[in-house]
Amino acid sequence: MNPYIMALLLFGLFLGTSITASSSHWLLAWMGLEINTLAIIPLMAQNHHPRAIEATTKYFLTQATAAATLLFASVTNAWLTGQWDIKLMTHPIPTTMIILALSLKLGLAPLHTWLPEVLQGLSLTTGLILSTWQKLAPFILLLQIPTPHQELLIILGLTSTLVGGWGGLNQTQLRKILAYSSIAHLGWMLLIMQFVPSLTLLALMIYLVMTTATFLTLKNNNATTINTLATSWTKAPLLTATTPLLLLSLGGLPPMTGFMPKWLILQELTKQQLPMTAVLAALTALLSLYFYLRLCYAMTLTMSPNNLAGTGLWRLSSLQSSLLLSTSALSAILLLPLTPAITTLMNL
């Protein structure tokens, strides 16, 4: 793609998210979401491959449906209450519709079915943008909406953690596994959103760092299926040694960074007199942990076949920049000891 066009599209992504994040009026927020969607569609379809075109079409249809529902709900709210302000949502019907529309945009269960299919049809770089940057604008809106009843967000959150763990168990495609991982992580954030919004933001930032590191690792190894992970040793031994730690961090095991948000969320749910929700969330995390362990096993404990077709690939020195990969990977593994400082900083 022409670098000028690429720069324009990336600027469009940044502009759309910025407009949505800084707006207090529903029409402006909707406009920012639409700019965001229109900017990423050419990036998704740039490969001119049937799978990429199919993924782009599915993404466009789901985002258009969510945006239309959001616009309809905000107009209905203005009609019922006379308010266009995001923070002054008082009527339960348009508020519920908007929460469901934003859940469809994010890919939260049970409105998640488009996300694994779309991510599977994209390159790892575009998949990274879809899994990280594209989550920001809808999430900022969700954080601002006063929730009429807490049950809706808790049901959506628990369903997402369950589906995110259950759906990834039977997958062999890494992009689909990461899609289900994304659904599960967003479910954890939704559970705590109405009680401690700052903790939701912390969980979102840590999720963005861990997902960035994982996608960049797979891109560096050019891996798209579990089987191709077995050849990673010959390509990048040091990276292969740190990747299992990164995957266990995604699973939320101590002493990695990923344990921090899960620990704080379970603690807060218990404080809010929701022990059963905390127990169910912790149990669904075990499902996710199983498929992360599968990836660790495939990467570190299996040998690639030694026949002629499966011999180690020729490997020239990589021309990819490793600064972002090394920074995000270290942050995703080593930040747990800083938990007291981070919680103090965010007033948790």
C-alpha positions in Angstrom: 0.0 0.0 0.0 1.1 3.5 -0.8 2.8 5.0 2.3 0.7 8.2 2.0 -2.5 6.3 1.9 -1.3 4.2 4.9 -0.5 7.3 6.8 -3.9 8.8 6.0 -5.7 5.6 7.2 -3.7 5.4 10.4 -4.5 9.1 11.0 -8.2 8.3 10.4 -8.0 5.6 13.1 -6.4 8.0 15.5 -8.9 10.8 14.7 -11.9 8.5 15.1 -10.9 7.2 18.5 -9.9 10.8 19.6 -13.3 12.2 18.6 -15.2 9.5 20.4 -13.0 9.7 23.5 -13.3 13.5 23.8 -17.1 13.8 22.9 -19.9 14.2 25.4 -22.6 14.2 22.7 -23.9 11.0 21.2 -23.9 12.2 17.6 -20.2 13.1 17.8 -19.4 9.8 19.5 -21.2 7.9 16.8 -19.3 10.0 14.1 -16.0 9.0 15.7 -16.9 5.3 15.7 -17.9 5.5 12.0 -14.6 7.3 11.0 -12.8 4.5 12.9 -14.6 1.7 11.1 -14.1 3.4 7.6 -10.4 3.9 8.3 -9.7 0.2 9.1 -11.6 -1.4 6.3 -9.0 -0.6 3.6 -6.3 -1.9 5.9 -8.2 -5.2 6.3 -8.9 -5.7 2.6 -5.3 -4.7 1.4 -4.3 -8.4 0.8 -6.9 -9.0 -2.0 -7.3 -12.5 -0.7 -10.8 -14.1 -0.6 -10.4 -14.7 3.2 -9.5 -11.1 3.8 -12.4 -9.8 1.7 -14.8 -12.1 3.5 -13.5 -11.0 6.9 -13.7 -7.3 5.8 -17.4 -7.8 4.7 -18.3 -9.5 7.9 -16.6 -6.8 10.0 -18.3 -4.0 8.0 -21.8 -5.6 8.4 -21.5 -6.1 12.1 -20.0 -2.6 12.8 -22.7 -1.0 10.6 -25.4 -2.9 12.6 -23.9 -1.9 15.9 -23.6 1.8 14.8 -27.2 1.9 13.5 -28.4 0.4 16.8 -26.3 3.0 18.7 -27.7 5.9 16.7 -31.3 4.6 17.0 -30.9 4.2 20.8 -29.4 7.7 21.3 -32.2 9.3 19.2 -34.7 7.3 21.3 -33.0 8.6 24.5 -33.2 12.2 23.2 -36.9 11.7 22.3 -37.7 10.2 25.8 -35.6 12.4 28.0 -34.5 15.5 25.9 -30.8 14.7 26.5 -28.0 14.0 24.1 -25.3 13.9 26.8 -23.5 10.6 27.2 -23.3 10.9 31.0 -27.0 11.8 31.4 -28.5 8.5 30.2 -31.5 8.0 32.6 -34.0 5.9 30.7 -33.3 2.1 31.0 -34.4 1.0 27.5 -32.1 3.2 25.3 -29.2 2.6 27.9 -29.6 -1.2 27.6 -29.7 -0.9 23.7 -26.5 1.2 23.7 -24.7 -1.3 26.0 -25.7 -4.1 23.7 -24.6 -2.2 20.6 -21.2 -1.4 22.1 -20.9 -5.1 23.1 -21.5 -6.0 19.5 -18.8 -3.6 18.4 -16.3 -5.0 21.0 -17.2 -8.7 20.3 -18.5 -9.5 23.8 -20.4 -12.8 24.2 -23.2 -13.6 23.2 -22.6 -11.1 20.3 -19.1 -12.4 19.7 -19.5 -14.8 16.7 -18.1 -12.4 14.2 -14.7 -11.8 16.0 -12.9 -15.2 15.6 -14.0 -15.4 11.9 -12.9 -11.9 11.1 -9.5 -12.1 12.9 -8.8 -15.4 11.1 -9.0 -13.7 7.7 -6.6 -10.9 8.6 -2.8 -10.6 8.7 -1.2 -10.5 12.1 -0.5 -6.8 11.9 -4.1 -5.8 11.1 -5.3 -8.4 13.6 -3.2 -6.6 16.2 -4.9 -3.2 15.4 -8.3 -4.9 15.5 -7.6 -6.5 18.9 -6.1 -3.4 20.6 -6.8 0.0 19.1 -10.3 -0.8 17.9 -11.4 -1.7 21.4 -10.6 1.7 22.8 -13.4 3.9 21.5 -16.4 1.6 22.4 -14.8 0.9 25.8 -14.4 4.6 26.6 -18.2 5.0 25.8 -19.1 2.0 28.0 -17.1 3.5 30.9 -19.1 6.8 30.7 -22.6 5.3 30.6 -24.4 5.2 33.9 -25.7 1.6 34.2 -29.4 1.2 35.0 -29.0 -2.3 36.5 -25.7 -4.1 37.4 -27.1 -7.5 36.4 -26.7 -6.8 32.7 -23.0 -6.1 32.8 -22.3 -9.0 35.1 -24.2 -11.4 32.9 -22.4 -10.1 29.8 -19.0 -10.3 31.6 -19.5 -13.9 32.9 -20.8 -15.1 29.5 -17.8 -13.6 27.8 -15.3 -15.2 30.2 -17.0 -18.5 29.8 -17.3 -18.3 26.0 -13.7 -17.0 25.7 -12.4 -20.0 27.7 -14.7 -22.6 26.1 -14.4 -21.4 22.5 -10.6 -21.5 22.5 -10.2 -25.1 23.7 -10.8 -26.8 20.3 -8.9 -24.3 18.1 -5.7 -24.9 16.2 -5.5 -21.5 14.5 -3.6 -19.0 16.6 -5.6 -16.0 15.5 -8.8 -17.6 16.6 -7.3 -18.5 19.9 -6.3 -14.9 20.4 -9.8 -13.8 19.4 -11.3 -16.0 22.2 -8.6 -14.8 24.5 -9.7 -11.2 23.8 -13.4 -12.1 24.5 -12.4 -13.6 27.9 -10.3 -10.6 28.9 -13.0 -8.1 28.0 -15.4 -10.1 30.1 -13.2 -9.7 33.1 -13.1 -5.9 32.5 -16.9 -5.8 32.2 -17.4 -7.5 35.5 -15.8 -4.7 37.5 -16.7 -1.7 35.3 -19.6 -0.4 37.3 -17.8 -0.7 40.7 -14.3 0.6 40.0 -13.8 2.1 36.5 -10.2 2.9 37.2 -9.5 -0.8 37.7 -11.2 -1.5 34.4 -8.8 0.9 32.8 -5.8 -0.8 34.4 -7.0 -4.2 33.2 -7.5 -2.7 29.7 -4.0 -1.3 29.6 -2.4 -4.5 30.7 -4.5 -6.5 28.2 -3.3 -4.1 25.4 0.4 -4.6 26.4 0.1 -8.5 26.6 -1.9 -8.7 23.3 0.6 -6.5 21.5 3.5 -8.6 22.7 1.8 -11.9 21.7 0.9 -10.7 18.2 4.4 -9.3 17.6 5.9 -12.6 18.8 3.7 -14.6 16.3 4.5 -12.1 13.5 8.3 -12.4 14.2 8.0 -16.2 14.0 5.5 -16.0 11.1 3.3 -18.5 12.9 -0.4 -18.9 12.3 -1.2 -22.4 13.5 -0.1 -24.4 16.6 2.0 -26.8 14.5 4.2 -24.0 13.1 5.1 -23.0 16.7 7.2 -26.2 16.9 9.8 -24.8 14.5 10.3 -21.6 16.6 13.4 -22.9 18.3 15.4 -22.9 15.0 14.2 -19.3 14.2 14.5 -17.4 17.4 15.6 -19.4 20.5 15.6 -16.4 23.0 12.1 -15.3 21.9 10.9 -18.9 22.1 12.2 -19.1 25.7 10.3 -16.0 26.8 7.0 -16.7 24.9 5.7 -19.3 27.4 6.1 -16.7 30.1 4.1 -14.3 28.0 1.3 -16.8 27.4 1.1 -17.7 31.1 0.9 -14.0 31.8 -2.1 -13.9 29.4 -3.6 -16.8 31.4 -3.2 -14.8 34.6 -0.6 -16.9 36.5 1.6 -15.3 39.2 4.3 -14.0 39.2 3.6 -12.5 35.8 1.9 -9.1 35.0 -1.3 -10.8 33.9 -2.0 -11.9 37.5 -2.4 -8.3 38.7 -5.8 -7.3 37.1 -7.3 -10.7 37.9 -6.2 -10.6 41.5 -7.5 -7.0 42.0 -10.8 -7.8 40.2 -11.5 -10.9 42.3 -10.7 -8.9 45.4 -13.0 -6.1 44.5 -15.9 -8.5 43.5 -15.6 -10.1 47.0 -15.7 -6.6 48.6 -18.9 -5.9 46.6 -20.6 -8.9 48.2 -20.4 -10.9 44.9 -18.5 -14.1 46.0 -20.3 -16.4 43.5 -19.4 -14.1 40.6 -15.8 -14.1 41.7 -15.7 -17.9 42.0 -17.3 -18.4 38.5 -14.9 -15.9 36.9 -11.9 -17.7 38.5 -13.2 -21.1 37.3 -13.6 -19.8 33.7 -10.0 -18.5 33.8 -8.9 -22.1 34.1 -10.4 -22.9 30.7 -8.4 -20.1 29.1 -5.3 -21.3 31.0 -5.6 -24.7 29.4 -5.3 -23.5 25.8 -2.4 -21.2 26.8 -0.6 -24.2 28.3 -1.3 -26.0 25.0 0.6 -23.3 23.1 3.4 -23.4 25.6 3.6 -27.2 25.2 3.6 -27.0 21.4 6.3 -24.3 21.5 8.8 -25.6 24.0 8.3 -29.4 24.5 7.6 -30.7 21.0 10.2 -31.1 18.3 9.4 -30.3 14.7 9.4 -33.3 12.3 12.9 -34.1 11.0 11.9 -35.4 7.6 12.9 -33.4 4.5 9.7 -31.4 4.2 9.9 -30.3 7.9 13.5 -29.4 8.3 14.4 -26.1 9.9 13.7 -23.1 7.7 16.5 -21.0 6.4 16.7 -18.0 8.6 18.3 -14.6 7.7 18.6 -12.0 10.3 15.2 -10.4 10.8 14.7 -6.8 9.5 11.7 -6.2 11.8 12.1 -3.7 14.5 12.3 -5.4 17.8 12.0 -2.4 20.2 8.2 -2.6 20.6 8.3 -6.4 20.9 11.0 -6.4 23.6 9.4 -3.5 25.5 5.8 -5.0 25.5 7.1 -8.5 26.2 9.1 -7.4 29.3 6.2 -5.2 30.5 3.8 -8.2 30.1 6.0 -10.4 32.2 7.7 -8.3 34.9 5.3 -5.7 36.2 3.6 -7.6 39.1 6.1 -6.3 41.8 5.0 -2.8 40.9 1.3 -3.5 41.9 1.3 -1.3 45.0 2.8 1.6 43.1 0.3 1.2 40.2 -2.7 0.9 42.6 -1.6 4.0 44.5 -1.2 5.9 41.2 -4.7 4.9 40.0 -6.4 5.4 43.4 -7.6 1.9 43.6 
